[in-house]
Amino acid sequence: MTDASQPILRINALTKRFDDFTALHGVDLNVAEGEFLAIVGPSGSGKTTLIRILVGMDELSDGAVWLRNTRIDVVPANKRPTCMVFQSLALFPHRTVGQNIEFPLKLRKVPPAERKARALELLDTLRLPRDYYDKRIQQCSGGEKQRVALARALAFDPEILFFDEPLSALDYRLRKTLEKELKDLHRRTGKTFIYITHSLEEAMVMSDRIAIMKAGRFEQIAPAEEIYARPVSKFVAEFMGEVNFFDLRNGQAEGLLMTPETAAALAGRSGTLTIRPESLRTLPEGQAADLTFEGEIVAEYLLGSRMQYRMMLATGQEMIVEVLRENGVAGGIGAALRVGCDLSAAHLIEEARDAAA
Ligand SMILES: Nc1ncnc2c1ncn2[C@@H]1O[C@H](COP(=O)(O)OP(=O)(O)OP(=O)(O)O)[C@@H](O)[C@H]1O
């Protein structure tokens, strides 16, 4: 029996040093049973180093990793109930699909008939035709190989599946299809997935929570909506997409017009006010929002169903505004633009918080 309230994985104060360089600075992380956690961050932030330690490909310098009540950082990789799916797949190219999927079962000395039955079941799970059992890996397409690699990972029946950028080598359409399939697979298997990616979009589509790494530390760990709406730092806000920043000093910010109620709510507060381009709306003459901005359009882009404007405020600050195409403004570059948003759509990163991050 497992206790659902207990995390399946606990990482305590994990530090990794390579000679005099520290790649991970005492990171803590709890992963819930059955969770889909994505780890994102810029190149060199420590994602791969962390995963390599978790699966046992590398040793930590300090700290501990627990799988339920067992300390696993002292357990050799091949004895850990975890499994890794790589971008490079690591399939046996000259063997059949069936042989590849059955490999982990063979290692465990499962009898041939039972192995085959399980491999066929896994072909069903991954939505590959059963007659692929005898097909050679070399004859499979990129997407099919990825499914075979997943089937093989599931054949290990691991407690946790780790993924290191498994889709990054695939073309856009296939990636999009497999993103949805992976999410679906996660739901159907109920396994815990920990997934590294460079792609924020991928993380947002698939995961329950996103952990954002920066220079060997977790900057924020939360569901995507929360990270998007309430980033703890400018780094996270920018990482999650386009954003406008306003420097708020004692409730005042240059270029920002406020209603008396908004001014009262922001009175005495300092930090960075963040406003997403799509939170803004165009305002008719004479109408004001909680926060209002006035300026001139310096560039405009048609983004499918939306229009994006770059607007120059009187202060010289540029702002990005995104509205539905039907709400776009006539006049184009050089035209005056008035936009605004509700105070609830703006998020204040308080000063002390950002400085500490
Ligand atoms: N074996 C090693 N020896 C020395 N430094 C290393 C070693 N492995 C990784 N590093 C350093 O540790 C830091 C983190 O690397 P890591 O590969 O974990 O980053 P990452 O976030 O996975 O990057 P990417 O997204 O580019 O794969 C980098 O600065 C890297 O140069």
The ligand as an ORCA input file, in Angstrom:
! r2SCAN-3c Opt
* xyz 0 1
  N      30.958     16.622    -15.945
  C      30.981     17.947    -15.747
  N      32.077     18.613    -15.390
  C      32.084     19.924    -15.157
  N      31.002     20.725    -15.300
  C      29.861     20.139    -15.671
  C      29.774     18.720    -15.922
  N      28.486     18.432    -16.267
  C      27.821     19.605    -16.248
  N      28.621     20.625    -15.892
  C      28.236     22.038    -15.740
  O      27.120     22.118    -14.885
  C      26.200     23.114    -15.329
  C      24.837     22.497    -15.502
  O      24.869     21.641    -16.639
  P      23.603     20.808    -17.105
  O      23.993     19.947    -18.230
  O      22.986     20.158    -15.934
  O      22.635     21.970    -17.619
  P      21.242     21.854    -18.368
  O      20.316     22.773    -17.641
  O      20.840     20.442    -18.493
  O      21.614     22.466    -19.782
  P      21.069     22.090    -21.247
  O      19.674     22.606    -21.260
  O      21.977     22.841    -22.145
  O      21.153     20.607    -21.394
  C      26.792     23.677    -16.623
  O      27.444     24.883    -16.313
  C      27.763     22.623    -17.053
  O      28.848     23.202    -17.769
*
